[in-house]
Amino acid sequence: MDDTELIERVGAGDKRAMHAFYIRHNDAVYAFAASRYGNAELASDCVHDTMLDVWRSASRFAGRSSVKTWLFSIARNKLVDALRKRGRLSFVDEMPDIEDIEPNPEAAAIAAAEKARLHHCIKGLSGAQQSAIRLAFLEDLTYPEVAEVEDVPVGTIKTRIHHAKQALMRCLEKGLRR
């Protein structure tokens, strides 16, 4: 069942569909929130608040955007609300660790070193750049969808991603020269 069908069923009050939707998307929403703020408690609260909002508003989902775009827009708004309540509007740059399940020990060691270097480089990006990279490349949203989630023009997203890629390349090249 695709996301649109799940949302239709959630909108009709189907608790099993909501559970399936939650299982499918909670990790991505958590990672998005953690990358924007860097606080596990706030990220967990964001997932809870976002999913509660999905439950309450699924019947009003009009399909003007993809379900993922709609979901991440809700999450972004929940983060902004939480930050306003806490009196902070800055985002801390941090990426959650992702387990590497490579069976070859040598390849696993190399991959872990590369992953650590990449995470180090990603942490050097601004929160806005991190968010754009995460949504575009990890969540497979299009640039217009990322722009909708971030509530900025598409050109701004293109610029953020362009500068983020340049910064990542510079950082990764420095690591190779050592």
C-alpha positions in Angstrom: 0.0 0.0 0.0 1.5 3.4 -0.9 1.5 6.5 1.3 -1.5 8.1 -0.4 -3.7 5.0 0.3 -2.5 4.9 3.8 -3.3 8.6 4.4 -6.8 8.0 2.9 -7.3 5.1 5.4 -5.9 7.2 8.3 -8.3 10.0 7.4 -11.1 7.5 7.7 -10.0 6.6 11.2 -8.1 3.4 10.5 -5.7 2.9 13.4 -3.9 0.0 11.7 -3.2 2.3 8.7 -1.9 4.9 11.1 0.4 2.3 12.8 1.7 1.3 9.4 2.3 4.9 8.4 4.1 5.6 11.7 6.3 2.5 11.3 7.2 3.6 7.7 8.1 7.2 8.5 9.0 7.7 12.2 12.7 7.1 11.7 12.9 9.6 8.8 11.0 12.2 10.8 13.2 11.6 13.8 16.4 11.9 11.7 15.1 15.1 10.0 14.3 16.7 13.4 17.6 15.6 15.0 19.6 17.0 12.0 17.8 20.3 12.4 18.2 20.6 16.1 20.6 17.9 17.4 18.5 17.2 20.5 17.1 13.6 20.9 14.3 14.7 23.2 13.1 17.4 20.9 13.4 15.0 17.9 11.3 12.4 19.7 8.7 15.1 20.7 8.7 16.2 17.0 7.9 12.7 15.8 5.1 12.4 18.4 3.6 15.8 17.6 3.9 15.3 13.8 2.2 11.9 13.9 -0.5 13.2 16.1 -1.1 16.0 13.6 -1.1 13.4 10.8 -3.8 11.5 12.6 -5.9 14.6 13.2 -5.5 16.1 9.7 -5.2 13.1 7.4 -8.8 13.5 6.3 -8.0 17.0 5.0 -5.0 15.9 3.0 -5.7 17.4 -0.4 -3.0 15.7 -2.4 -1.5 19.1 -3.7 1.9 17.7 -2.7 3.3 14.3 -2.1 2.6 12.7 1.3 6.3 12.9 2.2 6.4 16.6 1.4 3.2 17.1 3.5 4.7 15.0 6.4 8.1 16.9 6.5 6.3 20.2 6.3 4.3 19.3 9.4 7.5 18.1 11.1 9.3 21.4 10.2 6.4 23.4 11.5 6.4 21.4 14.8 10.1 22.0 15.2 9.7 25.8 14.6 6.8 25.8 17.2 8.9 23.9 19.7 11.9 26.2 19.2 9.7 29.3 19.7 8.3 27.8 22.9 11.8 27.2 24.1 12.9 30.6 23.1 15.5 29.4 20.6 15.5 29.6 16.9 19.0 28.3 16.0 19.5 24.8 14.8 22.4 22.7 15.9 24.2 20.6 13.2 24.2 16.9 14.0 23.6 13.8 12.0 22.4 10.6 13.7 24.7 7.6 13.3 23.5 4.9 10.9 24.6 1.3 11.6 26.9 -0.2 9.0 26.1 -3.9 8.5 28.9 -4.7 6.0 29.9 -8.4 6.5 33.6 -8.0 5.4 35.7 -6.7 8.4 38.2 -4.9 6.2 35.5 -3.3 4.1 33.6 -2.5 7.2 36.6 -0.7 8.7 37.1 1.3 5.6 33.4 2.1 5.3 33.3 3.2 9.0 36.3 5.5 8.5 34.7 7.0 5.3 31.4 7.3 7.1 33.0 9.1 10.1 34.8 11.5 7.7 31.5 12.2 5.8 29.7 12.8 9.1 32.5 15.1 10.2 32.1 17.0 7.0 28.3 17.1 7.1 28.5 18.5 10.7 30.4 21.4 9.2 27.5 22.4 7.1 24.9 24.9 8.2 21.6 23.5 9.5 19.8 24.7 6.4 22.3 23.0 4.2 22.2 19.7 6.2 18.4 19.7 6.0 18.4 20.3 2.3 20.9 17.5 1.7 19.0 15.1 3.9 15.6 15.8 2.3 16.9 15.7 -1.3 19.4 12.8 -1.0 18.2 10.7 1.9 14.5 11.2 1.7 14.4 11.4 -2.2 12.4 14.6 -2.3 12.6 16.7 -5.4 14.0 20.3 -5.1 10.4 21.8 -5.3 9.3 19.4 -2.6 12.3 20.4 -0.4 11.5 24.0 -1.0 7.9 23.4 0.1 9.0 21.7 3.2 11.5 24.4 4.1 9.1 27.2 3.0 11.7 28.9 0.8 12.0 29.3 -3.0 13.3 26.5 -5.1 16.3 28.6 -6.1 17.3 28.9 -2.4 17.3 25.1 -2.2 19.4 24.8 -5.3 21.9 27.3 -3.9 22.0 25.5 -0.5 22.6 22.1 -2.1 25.2 23.6 -4.5 27.1 25.2 -1.7 26.7 22.1 0.6 28.1 19.9 -2.2 31.1 22.2 -2.7 31.8 22.3 1.1 31.5 18.5 1.4 33.9 18.0 -1.5 36.5 20.5 0.0 36.2 18.8 3.4 36.5 15.3 2.0 39.5 16.2 -0.2 41.3 17.6 2.9 40.8 14.2 4.5 42.3 12.4 1.6 45.5 14.6 1.6 46.3 13.7 5.2 
